[in-house]
Amino acid sequence: MAVKQNGVLATFTPTVSKYTNRTVESNAAFVSPNEWCMYTCPQSTLVSAKLFISNNTGGALNVDVGIVEQTDIIQLDVVGNQPGSPSNFTAFNWGSGTSSNFATTIKLEHSAVTNGPFQAGETISWTNPALGSSFQSATAIVQYVDASNNILWLRNMSHPLGLKITAFNSNTAVDATFTGGTSGASASAGPSHAGTQGTTGWSGNLRYYDAYNGQLYLQNREFKNNINYEFLYANDANENRVQNNNNLNRSLGRIWRPVAANQTTYSASSGAQTTVTTIIDSQGNECIVSSVSHAAPEQYIAQDLQVADNSLQEISGIVLGEYQSVYVKSTGAVTFSLVGFEESAETLS
């Protein structure tokens, strides 16, 4: 097996290392988180590594380390608050675990459809002047069609603010027409169409739906560590930012827009409003989200591990298969360094 990457695979320092995304305000520019999926094993790859944790902060700090397969864990609200008030979460269904399974909270409430209906899986397009020349020509993929209520659930939106439709450099809402690339269906949203609105929302591949606990393990499309999750499952060349052992390029260009229990809904009549995040299942149930986390109890290999000041802690024996990630967390500026090697591995055929 040929070695793909050697040495330092990733680095991260909580409260110091930064990420950004396309919704971060220009006067803020960056976010310095306490936690991060610092490295993801690429497709068709096996990784063997050690994690070094260095503390020179002036005091002892606790750290969490896990091996995870998601960026966000979406916890549904109690079943009594869900559609139909079922007895448990098995009433809801999401296909999960493959490259063709997705989940989304992006919701478009539109006008009556002409030349319809829209089709699940097709790409729709529209123009959003607010996004400037680079992103004005917006696209998304239809995940679910609620034709009776004039609602489309979308994924893989080309810009997270694609449904905040206003004039350029203005908060004045304007109309937009959404056109299906396969069906030829069209519908509109904006001030000329009462009751229309859209959300920022999130989408991505669904690694697993835990029907025992009502949890969705999402591989967030708006995430980038050594892997660009926008191209997850595409192929090795697209997923990897570099193939030449450039750890700086792998580690420092971080992108993340974490899923949250609340999202922003934009309507022409009410402007921007904070609303509870909801997520659509494969049967058309609009389920309420109560909270979001990033590692489950079963995924930790170290939790509340104390690292003394002026000391180095080592966690050895880390082995990762494709799309498994090293997750780290601390409230202070300890430095995590993942050192190891990647090798090509066989995949199912």
C-alpha positions as CSV (number, residue, x, y, z in Angstrom):
1,M,0.0,0.0,0.0
2,A,1.4,3.4,-1.0
3,V,1.8,6.1,1.6
4,K,-0.4,9.2,0.8
5,Q,0.5,11.6,3.6
6,N,3.2,11.5,6.3
7,G,4.1,13.3,9.5
8,V,1.8,16.0,10.9
9,L,-1.6,15.3,9.6
10,A,-3.5,18.1,11.4
11,T,-3.1,20.7,14.2
12,F,-5.6,22.7,16.2
13,T,-5.6,25.0,19.2
14,P,-9.0,25.7,20.9
15,T,-9.9,29.4,21.3
16,V,-7.0,30.4,19.0
17,S,-7.4,28.5,15.7
18,K,-10.0,30.0,13.5
19,Y,-12.7,29.0,11.0
20,T,-15.1,31.0,8.8
21,N,-18.1,30.6,6.6
22,R,-20.2,32.6,4.2
23,T,-22.6,34.0,6.8
24,V,-19.9,35.4,9.2
25,E,-20.3,39.1,9.3
26,S,-17.4,41.0,7.6
27,N,-16.6,42.9,10.8
28,A,-16.1,39.6,12.6
29,A,-14.6,37.5,9.8
30,F,-13.6,34.5,11.9
31,V,-14.7,32.3,14.8
32,S,-12.3,30.7,17.3
33,P,-14.1,27.6,18.6
34,N,-13.5,25.3,21.6
35,E,-14.0,22.1,19.6
36,W,-13.2,20.8,16.1
37,C,-13.1,17.7,14.0
38,M,-9.4,18.3,13.3
39,Y,-8.8,15.5,10.8
40,T,-11.0,13.2,8.7
41,C,-9.6,10.0,7.1
42,P,-10.1,10.3,3.3
43,Q,-11.9,7.8,1.1
44,S,-10.1,4.5,0.4
45,T,-7.5,5.3,3.2
46,L,-6.3,3.8,6.4
47,V,-4.6,6.1,9.0
48,S,-2.4,5.2,12.0
49,A,-1.5,8.1,14.2
50,K,-0.7,9.5,17.7
51,L,-2.3,12.6,19.1
52,F,0.0,15.0,21.1
53,I,-1.5,17.5,23.5
54,S,0.7,20.3,24.7
55,N,-0.2,22.7,27.5
56,N,1.7,25.9,28.1
57,T,-1.2,28.1,29.2
58,G,-0.2,28.7,32.8
59,G,-2.6,26.2,34.4
60,A,-4.0,22.7,34.1
61,L,-6.8,22.2,31.5
62,N,-9.2,19.3,30.7
63,V,-9.5,18.0,27.2
64,D,-12.0,15.8,25.3
65,V,-10.9,13.5,22.4
66,G,-13.2,11.4,20.3
67,I,-13.3,9.4,17.1
68,V,-16.5,10.5,15.3
69,E,-18.1,10.1,11.9
70,Q,-20.2,13.3,11.8
71,T,-19.7,17.0,12.2
72,D,-23.1,17.7,13.9
73,I,-25.5,15.5,15.9
74,I,-29.0,16.8,15.6
75,Q,-31.3,16.0,18.5
76,L,-35.0,16.0,17.8
77,D,-37.4,17.4,20.3
78,V,-39.4,15.0,22.5
79,V,-41.8,12.8,20.5
80,G,-44.8,14.5,22.0
81,N,-43.9,17.7,20.3
82,Q,-43.4,16.0,16.9
83,P,-45.9,15.5,14.1
84,G,-48.6,13.1,15.1
85,S,-47.2,12.8,18.7
86,P,-46.0,9.2,18.2
87,S,-44.9,6.9,20.9
88,N,-41.2,6.9,19.8
89,F,-38.8,8.1,17.2
90,T,-39.2,5.0,15.0
91,A,-42.2,6.8,13.5
92,F,-39.8,8.9,11.5
93,N,-37.6,7.7,8.7
94,W,-34.4,8.9,7.1
95,G,-32.3,6.8,4.9
96,S,-28.7,6.9,6.1
97,G,-25.2,5.6,5.7
98,T,-24.5,5.9,2.0
99,S,-23.4,8.7,-0.3
100,S,-26.9,9.1,-1.6
101,N,-28.6,9.7,1.8
102,F,-29.1,13.3,2.8
103,A,-30.8,15.5,5.4
104,T,-31.8,19.1,5.2
105,T,-33.4,21.9,7.2
106,I,-33.6,24.3,4.2
107,K,-37.2,25.2,3.5
108,L,-38.7,27.3,0.8
109,E,-42.4,28.3,1.0
110,H,-43.3,29.5,-2.5
111,S,-46.2,30.7,-4.7
112,A,-48.4,28.4,-6.8
113,V,-46.5,26.3,-9.2
114,T,-46.8,26.5,-13.0
115,N,-45.8,23.7,-15.3
116,G,-45.4,21.6,-12.2
117,P,-44.8,19.6,-10.2
118,F,-41.2,20.0,-9.1
119,Q,-39.3,16.7,-8.8
120,A,-37.2,15.4,-5.9
121,G,-33.6,15.2,-7.0
122,E,-33.7,17.9,-9.6
123,T,-31.6,21.1,-9.5
124,I,-33.6,24.4,-9.3
125,S,-32.1,27.8,-10.1
126,W,-33.0,31.4,-9.3
127,T,-31.3,34.8,-9.2
128,N,-30.5,36.5,-5.9
129,P,-29.2,40.1,-6.5
130,A,-28.1,40.4,-2.8
131,L,-25.3,37.9,-3.2
132,G,-23.3,39.9,-5.7
133,S,-21.9,38.7,-9.0
134,S,-20.1,35.6,-7.7
135,F,-23.3,34.0,-6.3
136,Q,-26.2,35.7,-7.9
137,S,-27.0,32.7,-10.0
138,A,-28.1,30.4,-7.2
139,T,-28.9,26.7,-7.3
140,A,-30.0,23.9,-5.0
141,I,-31.2,20.3,-5.2
142,V,-34.8,19.4,-4.3
143,Q,-34.8,17.0,-1.4
144,Y,-38.5,16.8,-0.8
145,V,-41.6,18.2,-2.5
146,D,-44.6,19.1,-0.4
147,A,-46.8,20.0,-3.3
148,S,-50.0,20.4,-1.3
149,N,-48.5,23.2,0.8
150,N,-46.3,24.8,-1.9
151,I,-43.1,23.9,0.0
152,L,-39.8,22.7,-1.3
153,W,-37.1,21.3,1.0
154,L,-33.7,21.9,-0.5
155,R,-30.1,20.7,-0.1
156,N,-26.7,21.6,-1.5
157,M,-27.6,25.3,-1.8
158,S,-24.9,27.2,-3.6
159,H,-24.9,29.9,-0.9
160,P,-26.3,29.6,2.6
161,L,-28.1,33.0,2.2
162,G,-29.6,32.0,-1.1
163,L,-33.1,32.5,0.2
164,K,-32.4,35.9,1.7
165,I,-33.5,37.6,-1.5
166,T,-33.1,41.4,-1.5
167,A,-31.7,44.0,-3.8
168,F,-28.0,44.3,-3.9
169,N,-26.5,46.1,-0.8
170,S,-30.1,46.6,0.5
171,N,-32.5,45.0,2.9
172,T,-35.4,45.6,0.5
173,A,-36.9,42.3,-0.5
174,V,-37.4,41.5,-4.2
175,D,-39.2,38.7,-6.1
176,A,-37.4,35.7,-7.3
177,T,-38.5,32.9,-9.6
178,F,-37.4,29.3,-9.0
179,T,-37.2,27.0,-12.0
180,G,-36.7,23.2,-12.1
181,G,-34.0,22.1,-14.3
182,T,-35.6,18.7,-15.1
183,S,-39.3,19.3,-14.6
184,G,-39.5,22.9,-16.0
185,A,-41.7,23.8,-13.1
186,S,-41.6,27.3,-11.7
187,A,-42.7,29.2,-8.7
188,S,-41.9,32.5,-7.0
189,A,-41.2,34.1,-3.7
190,G,-41.0,37.7,-2.5
191,P,-43.1,40.8,-1.7
192,S,-45.5,40.1,-4.6
193,H,-46.3,36.7,-3.2
194,A,-47.9,36.7,0.2
195,G,-46.8,34.1,2.7
196,T,-43.6,33.1,0.9
197,Q,-40.4,32.8,2.8
198,G,-37.2,30.8,3.1
199,T,-34.6,29.7,5.7
200,T,-30.9,29.7,5.9
201,G,-30.8,26.1,7.1
202,W,-28.2,23.3,6.7
203,S,-27.8,20.1,4.7
204,G,-25.4,17.3,4.2
205,N,-24.9,13.6,4.0
206,L,-26.7,11.6,6.7
207,R,-24.3,9.1,8.3
208,Y,-26.8,7.6,10.6
209,Y,-30.3,8.1,12.0
210,D,-30.6,6.8,15.6
211,A,-34.3,6.0,15.9
212,Y,-33.8,4.9,19.5
213,N,-32.8,8.4,20.6
214,G,-34.1,10.7,17.8
215,Q,-30.6,11.8,16.7
216,L,-29.3,12.5,13.2
217,Y,-25.5,12.2,12.6
218,L,-24.9,14.7,9.9
219,Q,-21.9,15.3,7.7
220,N,-22.4,19.0,7.3
221,R,-21.8,20.2,3.7
222,E,-20.4,23.5,5.0
223,F,-17.4,22.0,6.7
224,K,-13.8,21.8,5.7
225,N,-10.8,20.4,7.6
226,N,-8.3,18.3,5.6
227,I,-11.4,17.2,3.6
228,N,-13.8,19.6,1.9
229,Y,-17.2,18.1,2.8
230,E,-18.9,19.9,-0.1
231,F,-17.3,17.1,-2.2
232,L,-17.7,14.3,0.3
233,Y,-17.9,10.9,-1.4
234,A,-17.0,12.5,-4.7
235,N,-13.5,11.0,-5.0
236,D,-10.1,11.3,-3.5
237,A,-8.9,14.1,-5.8
238,N,-11.9,16.3,-5.1
239,E,-12.1,15.6,-1.3
240,N,-8.4,16.3,-0.5
241,R,-7.1,19.9,-0.6
242,V,-3.6,18.8,-1.1
243,Q,-1.6,15.6,-2.0
244,N,1.9,17.0,-1.3
245,N,2.1,16.7,2.5
246,N,1.3,20.4,3.0
247,N,-0.1,20.4,6.6
248,L,-0.5,24.2,6.6
249,N,-2.8,24.0,3.7
250,R,-4.7,21.1,5.2
251,S,-5.1,22.5,8.7
252,L,-5.5,26.2,8.4
253,G,-8.2,26.9,5.8
254,R,-11.0,25.8,8.1
255,I,-14.7,26.3,7.2
256,W,-17.7,25.4,9.3
257,R,-21.3,26.6,9.8
258,P,-22.5,24.5,12.7
259,V,-26.1,23.4,12.7
260,A,-28.1,25.1,15.4
261,A,-31.5,24.6,17.1
262,N,-32.6,28.0,15.8
263,Q,-32.3,29.3,12.3
264,T,-33.1,32.5,10.4
265,T,-36.2,32.7,8.3
266,Y,-36.5,35.5,5.7
267,S,-39.9,36.7,4.5
268,A,-40.8,39.8,2.5
269,S,-43.5,40.8,5.1
270,S,-41.6,40.2,8.3
271,G,-37.9,40.4,7.3
272,A,-35.4,38.2,9.2
273,Q,-36.8,36.2,12.1
274,T,-35.3,33.6,14.4
275,T,-37.3,30.4,14.2
276,V,-37.0,26.9,15.5
277,T,-35.0,24.7,13.2
278,T,-37.1,21.9,11.6
279,I,-36.0,19.0,9.5
280,I,-37.9,17.0,6.9
281,D,-38.0,13.2,6.9
282,S,-38.5,10.9,3.9
283,Q,-42.2,10.7,4.7
284,G,-42.8,14.4,4.8
285,N,-42.8,14.8,8.6
286,E,-41.4,18.2,9.6
287,C,-39.6,17.4,12.8
288,I,-38.6,19.9,15.4
289,V,-34.9,20.1,16.5
290,S,-34.2,20.7,20.2
291,S,-30.4,20.8,20.3
292,V,-27.2,20.1,18.5
293,S,-23.9,18.5,19.7
294,H,-20.8,17.2,18.0
295,A,-19.7,14.1,19.8
296,A,-21.8,11.3,21.4
297,P,-20.9,9.6,24.7
298,E,-19.9,6.4,22.9
299,Q,-17.4,8.2,20.7
300,Y,-15.1,9.6,23.3
301,I,-11.7,7.9,23.8
302,A,-10.8,10.5,26.5
303,Q,-13.1,12.8,28.4
304,D,-12.2,15.5,31.0
305,L,-8.6,14.3,30.6
306,Q,-6.5,16.7,32.7
307,V,-3.3,18.0,31.1
308,A,-1.0,19.7,33.5
309,D,0.7,23.0,32.7
310,N,4.0,22.7,30.9
311,S,3.4,19.1,30.0
312,L,2.8,16.9,27.0
313,Q,0.1,14.3,26.9
314,E,0.2,11.6,24.2
315,I,-2.7,9.4,23.0
316,S,-1.3,6.6,20.9
317,G,-2.8,3.7,18.9
318,I,-5.3,5.8,16.9
319,V,-6.4,4.0,13.8
320,L,-9.0,5.5,11.4
321,G,-10.9,4.1,8.5
322,E,-12.4,6.3,5.7
323,Y,-14.6,9.2,6.9
324,Q,-13.8,8.7,10.6
325,S,-12.5,11.8,12.3
326,V,-10.5,12.9,15.3
327,Y,-12.6,15.3,17.4
328,V,-11.0,17.5,20.1
329,K,-12.3,20.0,22.6
330,S,-10.9,22.2,25.4
331,T,-11.8,25.5,27.0
332,G,-8.2,26.7,26.8
333,A,-5.4,27.1,24.3
334,V,-3.8,23.6,24.5
335,T,-2.3,22.5,21.2
336,F,-3.4,19.3,19.5
337,S,-1.1,17.8,16.9
338,L,-2.0,14.6,15.0
339,V,1.1,12.8,13.8
340,G,1.0,9.7,11.6
341,F,0.6,8.4,8.1
342,E,-2.0,7.6,5.6
343,E,-2.1,4.4,3.4
344,S,-4.3,3.5,0.5
345,A,-6.9,0.9,1.6
346,E,-9.2,-1.4,-0.3
347,T,-12.9,-0.5,-0.5
348,L,-16.0,-2.6,-1.1
349,S,-16.7,-3.3,-4.8
